[in-house]
Structure formats: C-alpha cells, structure tokens
Amino acid sequence: MPRQKLRDAAFILPFFGLILIMPPFVDIFFSARLLGGIPVILLYIFCAWTGLIILGWILSRRLVTDSDTAEPRPPTLHPLPPEQRDADG
C-alpha cells in the first residue's frame, strides 16, 4: 500500500474508533442478553477497543517499515584507523 494511503488510514482510525464507541452506535448492542455469561455490550466495547489497537499497531508498523522511509544509516565510526583495527582484531 502506498505511503500516503497508510497515512490517511492512520489519520482516519481515531475518528472511526470514536464512531464505534459513540452512544447511538453502542446502543445497538445494549440489551439484557448474555453471551458466555458476559453482557453483549461489554463484549462489543472490548472487541472494538482491541480491534482498534491491533489496527493501529499494524498501521504503525507498516508506516515505519515502509520502503519510502528507509534512510541510509550513517557510517559507523571506529576509534582506530583500519590498519590498527586489523592488527588488533
């Protein structure tokens, strides 16, 4: 995925999360039903939260490891000239 699309997705993710946990949307899952002894609304909130964390983690990893951001590393500085490093080595 191009870097700009990843940045756009990372920008939109918090707003998407806000919509997922807003009361009008959460009220869809508000009922007296239990699933495995846990209220459905709690399962929804924690699954949405976990999903947002995982999506954020994936986006951040892809943004960091994107080939567009790869910058060359500065050369390693050695305290000794090459001749002395080889002799001591």
FIFI-200237 format. One record per residue: residue in one letter; x, y, z of N, C-alpha, C, O, CB in turn. Coordinates in nm, 2 decimals. Glycine has a CB too. Example, Ala and Ser with C-alpha at 12.3 -4.5 7.8 and 13.67 -1.06 7.14 Angstrom:
// FIFI-200237
[r A,[1.32,-0.57,0.78],[1.23,-0.45,0.78],[1.32,-0.33,0.78],[1.42,-0.33,0.85],[1.13,-0.45,0.90]];
[r S,[1.28,-0.22,0.71],[1.37,-0.11,0.71],[1.29,0.00,0.79],[1.34,0.11,0.80],[1.41,-0.06,0.57]];
This chain:
// FIFI-200237
[r M,[0.09,-0.12,0.00],[0.00,0.00,0.00],[0.09,0.12,0.00],[0.19,0.13,0.07],[-0.10,0.00,0.12]];
[r P,[0.06,0.22,-0.08],[0.14,0.34,-0.09],[0.14,0.42,0.05],[0.04,0.41,0.13],[0.09,0.44,-0.20]];
[r R,[0.25,0.49,0.07],[0.27,0.55,0.20],[0.15,0.65,0.23],[0.11,0.66,0.34],[0.40,0.62,0.20]];
[r Q,[0.11,0.73,0.13],[0.01,0.83,0.15],[-0.13,0.76,0.20],[-0.19,0.82,0.28],[-0.02,0.91,0.03]];
[r K,[-0.16,0.65,0.14],[-0.28,0.58,0.18],[-0.27,0.53,0.33],[-0.37,0.53,0.40],[-0.31,0.46,0.09]];
[r L,[-0.15,0.48,0.36],[-0.13,0.44,0.50],[-0.14,0.56,0.60],[-0.20,0.54,0.71],[0.01,0.38,0.52]];
[r R,[-0.09,0.67,0.56],[-0.10,0.79,0.65],[-0.25,0.83,0.66],[-0.29,0.87,0.77],[-0.01,0.90,0.59]];
[r D,[-0.32,0.83,0.55],[-0.46,0.86,0.55],[-0.54,0.77,0.64],[-0.62,0.81,0.72],[-0.52,0.86,0.41]];
[r A,[-0.51,0.64,0.63],[-0.58,0.54,0.72],[-0.54,0.56,0.86],[-0.63,0.55,0.95],[-0.54,0.39,0.67]];
[r A,[-0.42,0.59,0.89],[-0.38,0.62,1.03],[-0.45,0.75,1.08],[-0.48,0.76,1.20],[-0.23,0.64,1.04]];
[r F,[-0.47,0.84,1.00],[-0.54,0.97,1.04],[-0.69,0.94,1.06],[-0.74,1.00,1.16],[-0.52,1.07,0.93]];
[r I,[-0.75,0.85,0.99],[-0.89,0.83,1.00],[-0.92,0.73,1.11],[-1.04,0.73,1.17],[-0.95,0.77,0.87]];
[r L,[-0.83,0.65,1.15],[-0.86,0.54,1.25],[-0.91,0.60,1.38],[-1.01,0.54,1.43],[-0.73,0.47,1.28]];
[r P,[-0.86,0.70,1.44],[-0.92,0.75,1.57],[-1.06,0.80,1.55],[-1.15,0.78,1.64],[-0.84,0.87,1.62]];
[r F,[-1.10,0.86,1.44],[-1.23,0.90,1.41],[-1.33,0.78,1.40],[-1.44,0.79,1.44],[-1.24,0.99,1.29]];
[r F,[-1.28,0.68,1.33],[-1.35,0.56,1.32],[-1.38,0.50,1.45],[-1.49,0.45,1.48],[-1.28,0.46,1.22]];
[r G,[-1.28,0.50,1.54],[-1.29,0.45,1.68],[-1.40,0.53,1.75],[-1.47,0.47,1.83],[-1.16,0.45,1.75]];
[r L,[-1.40,0.66,1.74],[-1.50,0.74,1.80],[-1.64,0.70,1.76],[-1.73,0.70,1.85],[-1.47,0.89,1.77]];
[r I,[-1.66,0.68,1.63],[-1.79,0.64,1.59],[-1.83,0.51,1.64],[-1.94,0.49,1.68],[-1.79,0.63,1.43]];
[r L,[-1.73,0.41,1.66],[-1.76,0.28,1.71],[-1.81,0.29,1.85],[-1.89,0.20,1.90],[-1.64,0.19,1.70]];
[r I,[-1.76,0.38,1.93],[-1.79,0.38,2.08],[-1.89,0.49,2.11],[-1.92,0.52,2.23],[-1.67,0.40,2.16]];
[r M,[-1.95,0.56,2.01],[-2.05,0.67,2.04],[-2.18,0.60,2.09],[-2.21,0.49,2.04],[-2.07,0.76,1.92]];
[r P,[-2.25,0.66,2.18],[-2.37,0.60,2.24],[-2.47,0.56,2.13],[-2.53,0.45,2.15],[-2.43,0.70,2.33]];
[r P,[-2.50,0.63,2.03],[-2.60,0.58,1.94],[-2.56,0.45,1.87],[-2.65,0.36,1.85],[-2.63,0.69,1.83]];
[r F,[-2.44,0.43,1.84],[-2.39,0.31,1.78],[-2.38,0.20,1.88],[-2.42,0.08,1.85],[-2.25,0.33,1.71]];
[r V,[-2.34,0.23,2.00],[-2.33,0.13,2.11],[-2.46,0.08,2.16],[-2.48,-0.04,2.20],[-2.25,0.18,2.23]];
[r D,[-2.56,0.17,2.15],[-2.70,0.13,2.19],[-2.76,0.02,2.11],[-2.85,-0.05,2.16],[-2.79,0.25,2.19]];
[r I,[-2.70,-0.01,1.99],[-2.75,-0.12,1.91],[-2.72,-0.25,1.99],[-2.80,-0.34,1.98],[-2.68,-0.12,1.77]];
[r F,[-2.62,-0.25,2.06],[-2.58,-0.38,2.14],[-2.63,-0.38,2.28],[-2.60,-0.47,2.35],[-2.43,-0.39,2.13]];
[r F,[-2.70,-0.27,2.32],[-2.75,-0.27,2.46],[-2.87,-0.35,2.48],[-2.98,-0.31,2.42],[-2.77,-0.12,2.50]];
[r S,[-2.86,-0.46,2.55],[-2.97,-0.55,2.57],[-2.94,-0.63,2.70],[-2.83,-0.62,2.75],[-3.01,-0.64,2.45]];
[r A,[-3.03,-0.70,2.74],[-3.01,-0.79,2.86],[-2.95,-0.92,2.83],[-2.94,-1.01,2.91],[-3.14,-0.80,2.94]];
[r R,[-2.92,-0.94,2.70],[-2.86,-1.07,2.66],[-2.72,-1.09,2.71],[-2.65,-0.99,2.73],[-2.86,-1.08,2.50]];
[r L,[-2.69,-1.21,2.74],[-2.56,-1.25,2.78],[-2.50,-1.35,2.68],[-2.57,-1.43,2.62],[-2.56,-1.32,2.92]];
[r L,[-2.37,-1.34,2.66],[-2.30,-1.43,2.57],[-2.19,-1.49,2.65],[-2.09,-1.42,2.68],[-2.25,-1.36,2.44]];
[r G,[-2.20,-1.61,2.69],[-2.10,-1.67,2.78],[-2.10,-1.61,2.92],[-1.99,-1.61,2.98],[-1.96,-1.66,2.71]];
[r G,[-2.21,-1.56,2.96],[-2.22,-1.50,3.09],[-2.17,-1.36,3.10],[-2.17,-1.30,3.21],[-2.14,-1.58,3.19]];
[r I,[-2.14,-1.30,2.98],[-2.09,-1.16,2.98],[-2.19,-1.08,2.89],[-2.23,-1.12,2.79],[-1.95,-1.15,2.91]];
[r P,[-2.23,-0.96,2.94],[-2.32,-0.88,2.86],[-2.27,-0.85,2.73],[-2.15,-0.82,2.71],[-2.35,-0.75,2.94]];
[r V,[-2.35,-0.85,2.63],[-2.31,-0.83,2.49],[-2.25,-0.69,2.47],[-2.15,-0.68,2.39],[-2.43,-0.85,2.39]];
[r I,[-2.30,-0.59,2.54],[-2.24,-0.46,2.52],[-2.09,-0.45,2.57],[-2.01,-0.38,2.51],[-2.33,-0.35,2.60]];
[r L,[-2.06,-0.52,2.67],[-1.92,-0.53,2.72],[-1.83,-0.60,2.62],[-1.72,-0.55,2.59],[-1.91,-0.60,2.85]];
[r L,[-1.88,-0.71,2.56],[-1.81,-0.78,2.46],[-1.78,-0.69,2.34],[-1.67,-0.69,2.28],[-1.88,-0.91,2.41]];
[r Y,[-1.89,-0.61,2.30],[-1.87,-0.52,2.18],[-1.77,-0.42,2.21],[-1.68,-0.39,2.13],[-2.01,-0.46,2.15]];
[r I,[-1.78,-0.35,2.33],[-1.68,-0.24,2.36],[-1.54,-0.30,2.36],[-1.45,-0.24,2.30],[-1.72,-0.18,2.50]];
[r F,[-1.51,-0.41,2.43],[-1.38,-0.46,2.44],[-1.33,-0.52,2.30],[-1.21,-0.51,2.28],[-1.37,-0.57,2.54]];
[r C,[-1.42,-0.58,2.22],[-1.37,-0.62,2.09],[-1.34,-0.51,2.00],[-1.24,-0.51,1.92],[-1.48,-0.71,2.03]];
[r A,[-1.42,-0.40,2.00],[-1.39,-0.28,1.92],[-1.26,-0.22,1.97],[-1.18,-0.18,1.88],[-1.51,-0.18,1.93]];
[r W,[-1.24,-0.21,2.10],[-1.12,-0.15,2.15],[-1.00,-0.23,2.11],[-0.90,-0.17,2.06],[-1.13,-0.14,2.30]];
[r T,[-1.01,-0.36,2.12],[-0.90,-0.45,2.08],[-0.87,-0.44,1.93],[-0.75,-0.43,1.89],[-0.93,-0.60,2.12]];
[r G,[-0.97,-0.44,1.85],[-0.96,-0.42,1.71],[-0.89,-0.29,1.67],[-0.81,-0.29,1.58],[-1.09,-0.43,1.64]];
[r L,[-0.93,-0.18,1.74],[-0.86,-0.06,1.71],[-0.72,-0.06,1.75],[-0.63,0.00,1.68],[-0.94,0.06,1.78]];
[r I,[-0.69,-0.12,1.86],[-0.54,-0.13,1.90],[-0.46,-0.21,1.80],[-0.35,-0.17,1.76],[-0.53,-0.19,2.04]];
[r I,[-0.52,-0.32,1.75],[-0.45,-0.41,1.66],[-0.43,-0.33,1.52],[-0.33,-0.34,1.46],[-0.53,-0.54,1.64]];
[r L,[-0.54,-0.27,1.48],[-0.53,-0.19,1.35],[-0.43,-0.08,1.36],[-0.35,-0.05,1.27],[-0.66,-0.13,1.31]];
[r G,[-0.42,-0.01,1.47],[-0.33,0.10,1.50],[-0.18,0.04,1.50],[-0.09,0.10,1.44],[-0.35,0.17,1.63]];
[r W,[-0.17,-0.07,1.56],[-0.03,-0.13,1.56],[0.01,-0.17,1.42],[0.13,-0.15,1.39],[-0.04,-0.26,1.66]];
[r I,[-0.08,-0.23,1.35],[-0.04,-0.28,1.21],[-0.01,-0.15,1.12],[0.09,-0.16,1.05],[-0.16,-0.36,1.15]];
[r L,[-0.09,-0.05,1.13],[-0.06,0.07,1.06],[0.07,0.13,1.10],[0.15,0.18,1.01],[-0.17,0.17,1.07]];
[r S,[0.10,0.14,1.22],[0.22,0.20,1.27],[0.34,0.12,1.22],[0.45,0.17,1.18],[0.23,0.22,1.42]];
[r R,[0.33,-0.01,1.23],[0.44,-0.10,1.18],[0.47,-0.08,1.03],[0.58,-0.08,0.99],[0.41,-0.25,1.21]];
[r R,[0.36,-0.07,0.95],[0.37,-0.06,0.81],[0.43,0.08,0.77],[0.50,0.09,0.67],[0.24,-0.09,0.74]];
[r L,[0.39,0.18,0.85],[0.44,0.31,0.82],[0.59,0.32,0.85],[0.67,0.39,0.78],[0.37,0.42,0.90]];
[r V,[0.64,0.25,0.96],[0.78,0.26,1.00],[0.86,0.18,0.90],[0.97,0.22,0.86],[0.80,0.21,1.14]];
[r T,[0.81,0.06,0.86],[0.89,-0.03,0.77],[0.87,0.00,0.62],[0.92,-0.08,0.54],[0.86,-0.17,0.80]];
[r D,[0.79,0.10,0.59],[0.77,0.13,0.45],[0.90,0.17,0.38],[0.99,0.23,0.44],[0.67,0.25,0.44]];
[r S,[0.92,0.12,0.26],[1.05,0.14,0.19],[1.07,0.29,0.16],[1.18,0.33,0.14],[1.05,0.06,0.06]];
[r D,[0.96,0.37,0.16],[0.98,0.52,0.13],[1.06,0.59,0.24],[1.12,0.69,0.22],[0.85,0.58,0.11]];
[r T,[1.05,0.53,0.36],[1.11,0.60,0.48],[1.25,0.55,0.51],[1.32,0.60,0.60],[1.02,0.58,0.60]];
[r A,[1.29,0.45,0.43],[1.42,0.39,0.46],[1.53,0.49,0.42],[1.55,0.53,0.31],[1.44,0.26,0.38]];
[r E,[1.60,0.53,0.52],[1.71,0.63,0.50],[1.85,0.55,0.53],[1.85,0.46,0.61],[1.70,0.75,0.60]];
[r P,[1.95,0.59,0.45],[2.08,0.52,0.47],[2.13,0.55,0.61],[2.12,0.66,0.66],[2.18,0.56,0.37]];
[r R,[2.19,0.45,0.67],[2.25,0.47,0.81],[2.38,0.55,0.79],[2.45,0.53,0.69],[2.27,0.34,0.88]];
[r P,[2.41,0.63,0.89],[2.55,0.69,0.88],[2.65,0.59,0.91],[2.63,0.49,0.97],[2.56,0.81,0.99]];
[r P,[2.77,0.61,0.85],[2.88,0.51,0.87],[2.91,0.50,1.02],[2.91,0.59,1.09],[3.00,0.55,0.79]];
[r T,[2.95,0.38,1.06],[2.99,0.35,1.19],[3.13,0.41,1.21],[3.22,0.39,1.13],[2.99,0.20,1.23]];
[r L,[3.15,0.49,1.32],[3.28,0.55,1.35],[3.36,0.46,1.44],[3.31,0.42,1.55],[3.26,0.69,1.42]];
[r H,[3.48,0.43,1.40],[3.57,0.34,1.47],[3.67,0.43,1.53],[3.72,0.52,1.47],[3.63,0.23,1.39]];
[r P,[3.71,0.40,1.66],[3.82,0.48,1.72],[3.96,0.46,1.66],[4.04,0.55,1.68],[3.82,0.46,1.87]];
[r L,[3.98,0.35,1.59],[4.11,0.32,1.54],[4.10,0.32,1.39],[4.00,0.29,1.33],[4.16,0.19,1.59]];
[r P,[4.21,0.36,1.32],[4.22,0.35,1.17],[4.21,0.20,1.13],[4.24,0.12,1.21],[4.35,0.42,1.12]];
[r P,[4.18,0.18,1.01],[4.16,0.04,0.96],[4.29,-0.05,0.98],[4.28,-0.17,1.01],[4.13,0.03,0.81]];
[r E,[4.41,0.01,0.96],[4.53,-0.07,0.98],[4.54,-0.12,1.12],[4.58,-0.24,1.14],[4.65,0.02,0.94]];
[r Q,[4.51,-0.04,1.22],[4.53,-0.08,1.36],[4.41,-0.17,1.40],[4.43,-0.26,1.48],[4.53,0.04,1.45]];
[r R,[4.29,-0.16,1.34],[4.18,-0.24,1.38],[4.21,-0.39,1.33],[4.18,-0.48,1.40],[4.05,-0.20,1.31]];
[r D,[4.27,-0.40,1.21],[4.30,-0.53,1.16],[4.41,-0.60,1.25],[4.41,-0.72,1.27],[4.35,-0.53,1.02]];
[r A,[4.51,-0.52,1.29],[4.62,-0.57,1.37],[4.57,-0.62,1.51],[4.62,-0.72,1.56],[4.73,-0.47,1.38]];
[r D,[4.48,-0.54,1.57],[4.43,-0.58,1.70],[4.33,-0.69,1.70],[4.31,-0.76,1.79],[4.37,-0.45,1.77]];
[r G,[4.26,-0.70,1.58],[4.14,-0.79,1.56],[4.15,-0.92,1.60],[4.05,-1.00,1.58],[4.11,-0.78,1.44]];
